[in-house]
Amino acid sequence: MLGSDTLKGVPTWKIEVNIPADTLTIVSWLRQNDGLEVQRVLYEKGEAPMKVFFSDFREVAGLMLPFLTETHNRSGITVYEYTEIKTNEPLPDRIFEMPDSPASDQKDAAPRKN
């Protein structure tokens, strides 16, 4: 626990987790009123820090989940805006099937029937 902080006027708790085997340090900011993580910074040895911001929290299956995630790293900014989040939904078996032939051979092949 690094103490308290304020992000955009919101009181937060600042915590740090070190993973020595991975040379990774994670610093997270949790809102004091509900414990939701609103910001995370990942520090990995030899890499630029990666910042992740979480917002637009909504209840999904009894969990408060962020529907907006913004990641800042040396490649730029990536924004994920979710319209729906499902939990514990079974995945169809077909997504784990291997293709019948390499992709380069499939341009002349007839469409697969499932």
FENWO-V503339 format. One record per backbone hydrogen bond with DSSP energy under -0.5 kcal/mol. CO is the residue of the C=O (numbers start at 1). NH is the residue of the N-H. If there is no record, write none. Layout:
BEGIN
{{CO	NH} {CO	NH}}
END
This chain:
BEGIN
{{3	14} {5	12} {7	10} {9	11} {10	7} {11	32} {12	5} {13	15} {13	30} {14	2} {14	3} {15	28} {17	26} {18	20} {19	22} {19	23} {19	24} {20	23} {23	45} {24	19} {25	43} {26	17} {27	41} {28	15} {28	30} {29	38} {29	39} {30	13} {31	35} {36	31} {38	54} {39	29} {40	52} {41	27} {41	43} {42	44} {42	50} {43	25} {44	47} {50	42} {51	72} {52	40} {53	70} {55	67} {55	68} {56	67} {58	65} {60	63} {63	60} {63	65} {65	58} {67	82} {68	55} {69	80} {70	53} {71	73} {71	78} {72	51} {73	76} {76	73} {78	71} {79	81} {80	69} {80	82} {92	95} {93	96} {94	97} {102	105} {102	106} {103	106} {105	108}}
END
